């Protein structure tokens, strides 16, 4: 049996992908000419002005894409669309509001009502339980009293 340098020969080799080797931009959006070496200040100014123009173009494209995305679908429309797709009608509640404060107070209101209902049920249960226990204790005391009381 020959010894190999691999301590785990039965395990497959893992191949890691170095994402730094991947191009950051798609090839179509890259400049057509390779960067030239900077020899003078004039070259530096030209390169910087080209880069500034490119950045302004990309910012404009980014703004246009963001605006198109915002125009297509809003949050409320997304929720309504999903509810229609699932066949579920969502209630008109503040829980689905876009405003944080409306959502927060809606959740607090739901919590308060749930807590109130649970408290009422438990209060009635304990009132009946303690009434039965109190009646039996009172009955036991009344039976053990000497005559004349």
C-alpha positions in Angstrom: 0.0 0.0 0.0 1.6 3.3 -1.1 1.3 6.3 1.1 0.1 9.5 -0.5 0.3 13.0 0.7 -3.5 13.3 1.0 -4.6 12.5 4.6 -8.2 11.9 3.4 -8.0 10.0 0.1 -11.7 9.1 0.0 -12.9 12.7 0.2 -13.3 14.5 -3.1 -11.2 17.6 -3.7 -12.9 20.9 -3.1 -12.5 23.4 -5.9 -12.9 26.9 -4.6 -13.9 29.7 -6.9 -12.1 32.9 -6.5 -14.7 35.6 -7.2 -11.9 38.2 -7.5 -11.1 36.6 -10.9 -14.6 37.3 -12.1 -15.1 40.6 -13.9 -17.0 43.1 -11.7 -19.0 44.4 -14.7 -20.5 42.7 -17.6 -18.2 42.9 -20.7 -20.6 45.2 -22.6 -20.4 47.9 -20.0 -16.6 48.0 -19.8 -14.6 50.6 -21.6 -13.4 49.6 -25.1 -9.8 50.6 -24.7 -7.4 49.3 -22.1 -6.1 51.9 -19.7 -3.0 53.8 -20.9 -0.1 54.5 -18.6 -0.1 58.0 -17.1 2.9 60.0 -18.2 1.8 63.6 -17.8 -0.6 65.6 -15.7 -2.6 66.2 -18.9 -3.1 62.4 -19.3 -4.2 62.2 -15.7 -6.7 65.0 -16.2 -8.1 63.3 -19.3 -8.4 60.0 -17.6 -10.2 61.5 -14.6 -12.6 63.5 -16.8 -13.4 60.2 -18.7 -14.0 58.4 -15.4 -16.1 61.3 -14.1 -18.2 61.2 -17.3 -18.6 57.4 -16.9 -19.6 57.7 -13.3 -22.3 60.3 -14.2 -23.6 58.0 -16.9 -23.8 55.1 -14.5 -25.5 57.2 -11.8 -28.1 58.3 -14.4 -28.7 54.7 -15.5 -29.0 53.6 -11.8 -31.5 56.4 -11.1 -33.5 55.5 -14.2 -33.6 51.8 -13.2 -34.6 52.6 -9.6 -37.4 54.9 -10.8 -38.6 52.2 -13.2 -38.6 49.7 -10.4 -40.5 52.0 -8.0 -43.0 52.8 -10.8 -43.7 49.1 -11.4 -44.6 47.9 -8.0 -45.1 49.4 -4.6 -45.3 47.5 -1.3 -49.0 47.7 -1.0 -49.5 46.5 -4.6 -47.2 43.6 -3.9 -49.2 42.5 -0.8 -52.5 42.8 -2.8 -51.0 40.9 -5.7 -49.8 38.1 -3.4 -53.1 37.9 -1.7 -54.9 37.6 -5.0 -52.6 34.9 -6.2 -53.1 32.8 -3.0 -56.9 33.3 -3.1 -56.7 34.9 0.4 -58.4 38.2 1.1 -56.3 40.2 3.6 -58.2 42.1 6.2 -58.1 45.9 6.2 -55.9 46.3 9.2 -53.2 48.7 10.3 -50.9 45.7 10.5 -50.4 46.0 6.7 -49.9 49.7 6.7 -46.8 51.4 5.2 -46.4 53.6 8.3 -44.3 52.2 11.2 -46.3 53.9 13.9 -49.6 52.6 12.5 -48.2 49.1 12.4 -46.7 49.4 15.9 -50.0 50.6 17.5 -52.0 48.0 15.6 -49.8 45.2 17.0 -50.1 46.7 20.5 -53.9 46.9 20.1 -54.1 43.3 19.0 -51.9 42.3 22.0 -54.0 44.3 24.4 -57.3 42.8 23.3 -55.9 39.2 23.3 -54.5 39.8 26.8 -57.8 41.3 28.0 -59.8 38.2 26.7 -57.3 35.8 28.3 -57.5 37.7 31.6 -61.3 37.7 31.6 -61.4 33.9 31.0 -58.8 33.2 33.7 -60.6 35.6 36.2 -63.9 33.9 35.7 -62.2 30.5 36.2 -60.4 31.5 39.4 -63.5 33.3 40.7 -65.5 30.1 40.4 -62.6 28.0 41.8 -62.1 30.2 44.9 -65.9 30.5 45.4 -66.1 26.7 45.6 -63.1 26.5 47.9 -64.3 29.4 50.1 -67.8 27.9 50.4 -66.4 24.5 51.5 -64.0 26.2 54.1 -66.9 28.3 55.4 -69.1 25.2 55.6 -66.4 23.3 57.5 -65.9 26.2 60.0 -69.7 26.5 60.5 -70.0 22.7 61.3 -67.1 22.8 63.9 -68.5 25.8 65.8 -69.8 25.0 69.3 -73.5 25.3 69.8 -74.7 28.8 70.5 -72.6 30.7 68.0 
